[in-house]
Amino acid sequence: MIVADAQWTQGTDTFNIKLPRDFVFYDRSYSHYAYNSDGSTMKIDGNEISSLGRCDDDSLWQSGQLSPTQLSLDDFHTVSLFFDDEYWGGGHSCAAIALIYREA
């Protein structure tokens, strides 16, 4: 399963995700992308997962694994995506969480 969000204007957007206990999770990963940005940050429950710096007319990308502590079972987690577009305009930022799982 892939859960994704995008921010097309300066500011922060959030979504909630909950991993049910009756599934076995083999992988929890994230991807964070920014284009033409003064900076972008992805957080889970207020904890920074990824931070991308300034990219004028270019893009930056980062991905990695999430630990069971960062995305624990049976709890709602808030994923936030901040996009800074103060000076350049026309950019955007995206965040995604990919889960590999099966029913227990």
Secondary structure, DSSP 8 states (H G I E B T S, - for coil): -EEEEEE-SSEEEEEEEEB-TTEEEEEEEEEEEEEEESEEEEEETTEEEEEE--EEEEEEEEEEE--TTTT-BTSEEEEEEEEE-SSS-S-EEEEEEEEEEEE-
